[in-house]
Amino acid sequence: MTRWDAGDLSLYQETLFPFFHGKRLFFTGGTGFFGQWLVRTLLDMVRHFGLRLSMTLLTRSPERLRAALPDIAGHPDVTVLAGDVRSFAYPEGAFSCVIHAAAEASAALNREAPLAMYDTIVLGTRHVLEFCRQAGTKRMLFVSSGAVYGKQPATVAYVPETYAGSPDHLAPGNAYAEGKRAAEFLCATFADANDLEIPIARPFAFLGPGLPLDSHFAAGNFLADALAGRPIAVNGDGTPYRSYMYPTDLTAWLLTILAKGQSGRAYNVGSDEEISIGELAHRIAAAAGGLPVHIARPPDPARPTTRYVPAVDRAREELGLSLHVDVSEAIMRTLKALCG
């Protein structure tokens, strides 16, 4: 799935190799979109740079993992552990680092079973934190979400980590966002009371190979249309603004936050290159050979334009991170990977 262009990995070798060399890592969510890219990035570093490490991946179905991702499940540096994030039996021995990325943003689960979504995030995080204490873990990355900010006001161009907004806690549809907020509190409180450092990542929106093509992600739906050769369908009016980070940047940022991020501090993970949903559809259509674009309805001038775009100054200034793949290059790389 990974499609590293020349130089992608080497950009971060100096920072990441010394931190991860010789480490024993535990992953939750290691088989999702984020997890697959993280695991394969580290395995690419094993192959290209001689990195030595071992990884244990928690999954509810090892059989499905082995069938869907045999290159990961069968790798000699990877151990597969069966279990639910809320109740898995703790593996023996010490683990240097934990990456807790379980509970992806499933709109269907959030809508149909909000309490299950909330419990998976909150109870799962508490269970993982207790595991860290038993395993002598020194650093854990918690993968949260930009959803913790709630609805971004139209007057806020780029939402910073200091923004004090929040989702409507009386709306059951905000189970995912409220679960991530509660889990962040657990992480900060647990880190304060224990010998454990927990930097927090707040990812926004992404575009790249492995992104679900049949979910609620507009970019994924547009890519599915492009692959099928049909018109790109925009269900709304095309005016909302988003920004999209390519997975090679995503993984480098997440791994750098684990290695260098300050404990109890949140870092936005995403691009600040804003683009409207309508413009994204047109760019994907053009990259796919000039497909037509159908936008469901015209804009309503009485409604403010919605935004979901992060400020990423903290990651740039404190961790030295930068973006190496813009949205046009992300579209080209993704279509090439999906068609190849």
N, C-alpha and C positions, 0 to 999 in steps of 0.2 A: 504493500500500500504506500509506503513512504517513497517519495520521489525527490531525493536530495540533489539539488544542482551543485556543481563544483563550488566549494567554499562554504556551503551552508553549515556544515559541521565544524570545519576548522575555525570559523569565527568564534566559537565558544570553547574550543579545546583547552585553551590556557586557563580559563576560569573553571570549567566543569570537571576536567580530567582529575586534577588533584583532589577535589572534594569527593568524587564518587569512587575513586580507585580503592579497591579493597573493601568496599562497603557491602553490607548485607541489608537489602531493602525489602520492605513489605508494602504491597500495593492493594488498595481497595479500588474498585472501579477500573482495574487494569485492562478490561476487555471492551470498554466503551470507546467513543471517538477520541477523547483525551488520552485515555489509558493506552490504547493501541499505539498512538504516536509517541507517547512517553517511553513505553517499553521498547518499541522498535528503534527509537533514537538511541537509547542506551546500548542496545544490542549492536547498532551500527557503530557506535564508539568502541565496542568490544572488537568488532571485526576490523575496523580501519586503524584504530590507535592502540590496540592492545590493552584496553581497559579491562581490569579484573573486578568482577562483582558478582553477586548472586541476588536473584529476585524471587520472592514468593508472591504469587498472584491469588487473591481470593476470588472465587467465582461460585455462583449457586449451581452451576452445571458444568463440571469438568468435561463431560462427554460432548456438550455443545461447543465448548471452547476448543477441544481437540479437533472437532470436525470443521469448525469455521476458521480457526487460526492455527493450523498445524505447525507453522514455522515458529510461532511463539510457544505453544504448549510443548513442543518437542525439543526446544532448545536446551542444551545441557546446563545453562546458567539459570534456567527458570524452573521453579517448583510450583505446581498447581495445588491449591488448597480448596477443598469444598466447604461451603458454608454461607450463611446469611450474615451480612454485615452487622446485624443487630444481635447475633447470638453465636457466631463462629467459635469453635474451640481454639484456644490460643496455641499456636505452634510453639515448640520448645526452642530454647536458646535465645540469644541476644540478637536484636536487630538494630543496626546503626541508625536507620532512617525509615520513616513511614511516609508514604504518599497516600492521603485519604481523598479519593476522587469519586467515591461511590455516589449513586443517586443523580443520574443525568436529568436534564430538564425535559421530562416527558409530559407534554401537554395533556395527553390522554389520561395518564395516571393522575395528574394534578386535578383534572376535571372529574374523573369517575371515582377516584378513591383518595380524596385529599388527606384523610387521616393516615392511610398507608404511606403516602408520600412523606408526610410530616414525620411519622415515626421512623421511617427508613433513614431520614437525614439526622434527626435528633438522637434517637436511641442508638443508631449506628455509630454516630460520632462519639457518644459517651462510651460505647463498648470498645471502640478503637483507642480512645484515650486511656482506658484502663489497661488495654493490651500494651500500650507504650510504656506504662509504668512497670508492668511485669517484665517486659522485654529489655528494659534498660535503654530505651530509645532516647537519643539526645536531641534529635530534630525531627519534626513532623511538618509536612506541608498540608494545610487544609485548603482544598479547592472549593471555594464558595461560589459566588455568582454576582454579577452586576445587578441582578434582580433585587438585591437587598436594599437598593436605593428607592425602590418604588417607582412611580411614574416620574420620568424626568420632565421638569417644567420646560415649556417652549422657550422661556427666557434664559435657561441654562444651556449654553452651547455644548459644553463638555463637562460631564459630571465628575467632580474630584472625590477623592477618598474622604474628604472632610465634610461632604454634603450630608446634612442631617435628615434628609427625607426618608420616608419608609413606605412600605406597602400598606394598604388598608387591612388592618388585622381582623376586621369583622367580615371580610370577604373570603369564603371557603376556597375560591379560585387562587388565593395567594398562599396556599399551603407550601409550595416549593420555596417561595421567597421568604416566608416567615420561618420555615425550617432552617434555611441557611443562616438567617439572622440569629436564631437561637443557638445553632451549632457554633457560630463565631463566638458567641458569648461563652459557651462551654470551653472552647479552645483557649480563649484569653484567660478565663478564670482558672482553668486547670494548669496552664503554663505558669501563672503567677504563683501557684501553690506547690509546684513540683519542679524538679530539675529537668525541665523539658522546654525546648524552644519551638514555638509554633508561629512561623510567618503565615499570612493568609493571602491567597490569590483570589481576585474577583474577576473572572473571565466575562467577556461580553459576547460578541458575535464572530463567527468564523466561517471560512470558505476554503474547502480543500478536499482531497480524496479521503473517503471514509465518512464524510458528512452524510447523515441519513437523507435519502432522496424522497421519502414518502412520509415525512413527519410535518411538524408545524413550522419548519425553518423555510423562509421564503427562498433563500439562496439554493437550498437543496431541491425545492420544488421546481425552480427555474432550470436547474441543471437536468432534472429528470425530463422536463419538456424538451430541452435541447438535445439530449441523448436520443429521445424518441422522434426527433425531427418535426415536432408539432409546434404551433405557435406558443410563445411564452405567455402564460396566463398570470396576470396580476389581479388578485381577488379584490383588492381595495382600490384606492384612488392613486396609489403610487407615490404619495407625497412624504410618508414617514422617512426620517433619516436614520440610517444605521452606519456602522463601519465594520470592516471585515479584516480579520487577521488570518494569515496563512499558517498552517500547522507547523511549519519549520520554525517560524517565529514564536508561535505559541509554546512549543515544547522547550525552546531555548529559554524563554521567559520563565516558565514554570520551574524548570530545573535550577535556574539562577536564583529565583526567589527562595527555593529550598536551601540552596547553598549559602546565599549571602543575605537574605531578607532578615529584617529585624523581627524578633519574636513579639507577638501581640500587635503587629502592625499589618495593615491591609495594603495591597498593591493592585491597582487596576491592571488587567491584562487584556489588551485589545489594540485596535488601531484608532488613531484620531483623524484618519482620512475619511471624512463623512461623504456619504453618497445616498441619494434617495432610492427607495425601492424601485421606482419606475426607471431611473437611470441604470440601476444594476441590471434590471431585466433587459434593457436595450443593449447594454454592453455584452451580456451573455449571448443574446440573440445575434449580435454582430460577430462575436468570436466563433459562434457555431455555424457561420456561413450566411448570415443575413436572414434569419427567421423573423416572421412578423411577431409583434407584441400586442396583446389584447389587454387593455386596462379596464377593469369592470365598471368603473364609474368616474365621472369627472370630480375634481377637487371641490370641496365645499368651502368657499371663502370665509364663512362664518366660524369654521373650526380651526383652531391653531394646529400647526404642523407638529406631529409628535417626533421625539428624538430618543435615541438610545446610543449615545456616543460618549466614550470615556475620555477624561483627561488622563494622560499617561506621563506627566512630568515627574511624578515621584519615582516611577520605575527608571526613567531616563537619568534623573539627577542622582538618585541614591545608589542605583545598581548598575549604572552605565549601559542600560539596555537601549536598543534601537530597533526600528523596523527595516527589514531588508527586502520585503516583497510587498509591492503595492497591490491595489485591488485588481488592476488590469492584468498584472503578471499572475496573480492568484487565479484568475479566471482561466488564463491560458494554460497554466500548469495543471489545473484541475481537469479541464477538458481533455488535455493530452493524456493524463493518467487514466481517466475513465474510459477513454476510447482505445487505449493501448493495451 
